[in-house]
Structure formats: structure tokens, C-alpha cells
Amino acid sequence: MTSTQSPGARAAGPRPWPLLGNLPAFARDPLAFFESLRDDYGDWVPWALGPQRNVLVSRPEHAGELLGAVEGTFKPTELGWAFRQLLGEGVVVATGDDWRRKRALVQPAVRPRQVRSYAATMVECADALAGTWCEGERVDVHREMAALTQRIAVRTLFGSDAAGREGPISAAMATAQRELGAEFRGLTLFLPPWVRTPGRRRMRRAVAVLDREIAYVIREHEAASNAGAERDDLLSRLLAARDEHGGPLSRKELRDESITLYIGGHETTSTTLTWAWQLLSGAPEARARLTDELDRVLGGRLPTYDDYVRLRWTRQVVKEALRIYPPIWLISAVAGQGASLGGRPVPEGTAVWTSPWSMHRDPRWFPDPESFRPERWDEDAPHAVPEHAWFPFGGGPRACLGARFALVEAALVLAVLAQRFHLDSGTERAGVFPGLTLQPKTRVLATLAAP
């Protein structure tokens, strides 16, 4: 049973091992570890990751306060060598004035007006995939969704002329994600950058492929721009962006922001769609309600950006999938001088953590939390969800810039494919691998059937 202990009261945490702290339990199963901290010790739990002092907070109001205070009395946590190798100095990693500058340059490229211009590409790619499927066929859902969102990401980020480069980018990204997850949960997190483990060597090779492929696309865009060509993709918008002093993003900054946007538009959405299909497979009433809404709103035609608001149940399916399987499963920040949460001082240097996975599965905020119930997001639902209890894209000033893109993409792709097929994967759910995002631990196979 979940503890209702006051968050302001001191709670005993799990006993740490010498030098390692609670790393063994964390590394074994980080998702279960954070749920156990919440259930066994309460809403404010001290724990240790190696020599680092940590606190897990499990109340929505404190998660919201923490997220809102980053870049103020809290600073983003350094998440290790592998994380920085992949994302460089992008907007997710940058801090202070550097972060503010990059956010101002990147944010206009993913505002709702710009996402509207990418909706047609999302629908076109999903419709093309549906055209290759046949009723009765058995498909690997995650592989199909990854290939689809990858195609959408490449076209919206780099333009249609980058088609054909998806394969190397995808393979390198899969390796990078796997190694990042392994490092984050192991002792290598504490090793200095100069130590070369087998995993770090694999990570370097994967990042080298990403650097090469993205550098090629950037050069192509620059050549086209110099020749007077006009493009409407995300990279072109980044190339044209200027800061308050008239300065553009450097080549390295373009690379870093391209990786960041690619992850947001591909990795996040492919896993969200995979989980959504699996959850729908085990919920025939929710699937029937989805079919009814698509028939009523679309009447057999393809959706457009303007349909996004009207497809309320479709959006609730996506939102509920994001609740059960949030792509960002762990968030932390380091306390600076004068930091506090809920009126309680936090010692400088303490890493404060909050977990969307744990929060989203807390029965205090979501009754029957393991159940897939999109109706919990109905406007007249009997149990109101507290503010900050649902935060699959983080929150505060450092919330994921690509959240709107990901939500629109997931809903429109789901609408296109669900009009023509039901993906029957049975009722048993796949296990979860917590890497950069929450990935299925095993293949999710489904039979294509009529909706």
C-alpha cells in the first residue's frame, strides 16, 4: 500500500552499501526500485547512488515545484558520459545563458503553427505504411512503428531528399540508446571520461555514424540554401534561426539540436504508439470506442491537423498510453544554494529525483493505476487528476520542446492506421527496458485484422 506520509517529515531510506550506495538495487530494476521507495518509505526518501546524495519526491506538487525551479535554485543533473556523447551541448543538456539562447533559437521551429505544416507528412507516411499491410499478416509492431516514425522524422527534420539515410541513423541510434541505458544503470556512470569500456567504444562508433550522416545532410541544406532553394523542414528553420545578436547556430549546435529533435520525433513516438497498440489489443471496449470516433469524425477520409482537436478519444488513448509508459521515466535536478521544496530546505549538492513512471502508477492520483482506462481523461471523469501528476514530457521551463509534435504525430498516425486495421497482439503486455526512453523488452507481435 502506498504511504501517505507527510512529505515534510523525515523518512528512513533504504540501507546503502559501502561505496555503491543503492546502486545494486537501482541497476537491477530502476522502475521497481522507485516504486518501492515510494511505497516503503513515503513521499520524501533519501537514497544513495554511489557517493551521491539523493532524494526521491513522489507528490505532484513537489514534482511541479522541482521542475519549475530548474534554472533557478536547482540545476540540471549531469547524466553521464554516454548521455553527453549523444546529445552534445544541445538544449536538453545546456544550462544558464547557453540554454536560454538555444531554447530561443529552437522553440520557434516546433510551435503549433509549424507542427501544423508537418501534419500532412505524418498522415502521408502513415497511409503509405497502411498500404503495405494485408489483413491476416503478422507484424512486429515496434519495428513497424519505429520505421514509420523514423521516416516521418527524417522528412520533417531533414527534408524528403534525406530519404535513404534512415537505415544508418536508426541503427546507430538504437546502439546509442542501448549503451546509454546500460551506462546509466551501472558502475560506468561513475568512471572518468578517459576510461574506455567495450560499451563506451560501441557508443563512440554509433555517435561517429550519427555525426557523419547529419553532417552530410547539413552540408546539403547549406548548399541548397546558397543556391536560393526554399525548404520547409526543421533543419532549414534551424539554419535560418538567429539569436538576439544576429548569430546563427554553429555546425556543432546544428548537429546537437538535430539529434535532440530526432529523438523527440522518432524515439518517443514510436514507443508510445507501440504501447498504445498493445494496450488497445487488451481493451476491446476502448478499441471499439476508437473505431466509432474515427467513423464519426473522419467518415473514411484521412485526418488533417484540424481533426486533432476533434479526435478527443484518440488523444485520450495516447495520453493514457503515455501515463502507463511515459517516455521520460526519470527526472532529476541538483539543489543549489538556498534550494527548498515544500518549504523544506534541500542541502546544496543534493540530487532531487522524481519519476513519471512511479507518479503515473500511484493509486492516490490514478485509481487502479495498472489498468488502461482512457476514460479517466474524460472531462467529467469522477477522479480529477492533480496538477503535475501526469508529466511524460517533463515540465517547467525545461519541458520537452517536441512534446506538441509527438502528441500530434501519435494521434494522427493512430487515426490513419486504426481506420484500416486492428493490431491484435493479445492481452499480455511486454516487459519494459528503461533506456533513453521506455522500450519493449521483447518483440511485440500482432496480427492485422479488420477494425
Phi, psi and omega in degrees: 000140181287134179288144175250025180306142177300132181293343180276348181275149179285136180237142173289142177252183179293146182291127181275153170278152175302135178068316185277338186066227179259019182303318181303314180291320178297315182292325182296314180199087185298328181293312178294326180300313182290326175295322180291323175301314180298312186285324187270335188234346176111201190267352181221099191237118173283140176207171186231133174246096190062228180276357187279134175279133183224157172222136172257126175251139188231021174250139183305319184294328179280328173297315179297319179295319179298312182296324180286340184266354178293138191077008173239255179277352174240151178238150178301145179282140172285116188262018169105169184299312185296319181299316181287328175301319183285311188264353178060232179246034182294178186299334178289330185262327185298157179225167173059220183296326179297317178296315182298318179297313183292321178298317179297328180281324186274323188304318180301335183287343183237021175290160183309322180298323180283323178299324177305320183289342179266350185299321181298323178294318178302312182292317181300315181293320179294319179295322178296320178296314180302327180292343179265351182272153178228139179302136182092347180288148177258127184233154171272106190298313183295319179296319180293317180291324178294317179296321180293308183292332174296316178298318179296316181297316181296317183288319181283329181275314187251347182096160185296335182286355175269359178302141183102345178260005182295322185301303179300320180296314182295315181297318179294320180294322178297317178296315181299317180295317180298315182288327178296315178298319180294319180292320184296331183259009184231183182293336182297343176302331185260000181280146178294157185302332185282349179284126183253096175273165175304319179296320179291327176293320177296322179296316180299318180296319179295316180295325178298321177295314179299315180301316182295314183293317182288325176298321178299313182294321178298317178298320178298318179294318180296320179295318179295320179295318179295334179274001177091006180287143177252131180234158182236036178257171185296320181297321178297322178293322178292321178297326182275346184293144178226141179278185185295342178260007180084008182273141178272173170288139177286170176304315180296320179293322177299318178299311184296317181288329176296317177299314181300312181291326178297315178298316180296324183271343183244298186300312182298312186286323181296319179288322177300315179294321178300312179295321180299315179297318181294319179295319178296326180299328180265009182224079185300328180291319178295322179294319179295321179293326176295314178300316180299316181295317180296319177297318184288316185278319187260330179058034177093350179272168176284146180285159173237176179301323182294339178283344185305314181293323182287337180275067187295312182294322177301316178294325179291326175299314179297316182297320179290323175298321178291333176291311185288323181231072181293131180298318173269107188260352182206134180225139178216160175211153184257131182291133173262190180295131178081011181288147176205159174224128180060030181081002181258124179298143176243121183303139180303136180093350178285133175272120178259128184245148168220146188239112173305322178303309182291317181296318182292342181249023178268120183295345177293326183259335182224093179305141183051060193294335181283344183277141177275106184225084178301337180293345178294346178260008174300149180298328181256025179300141185292335181247106179289138179277125180298150175300137180075005176280341178240112182211064182291344179246023184078208181181180180070197183295340182254023175300152182303124181293333183269013184300314181298315178303312183295319181294315179295316180299313182299316182293316182291319178296316179300318181295317180298309186286324183289340175294331188250337184215150164252132180261100185270104178250012182083190185256346181280132181270146177287155173289172187241136173248115181275089174261222175299321169233172179280113183253151171297137181285332179232171178295143175252104181262139181219149174264132180281124181228166176292143182290000000 
